[in-house]
C-alpha cells in the first residue's frame, strides 16, 4: 500500500533481498575458505619449523 507512494521503501526491500542473498553466500564462502585453510594446514602441520627459522633469524 505504502510502496506506491514511497519508492524508497522498494529500495529497502531490495536491500533486504540483497542481504538475504549475500549473508548465506558469505557464510558459505567463509566456511569453504576455512575448510580449504584447514586442509592446506593439515599436510604442512609442523609449525615448529617456522618458529625455529624465526628464532634463528632473530639470533
Residue pairs with C-beta under 8 A, 6 or more apart in sequence:
2 9
3 9
3 10
3 13
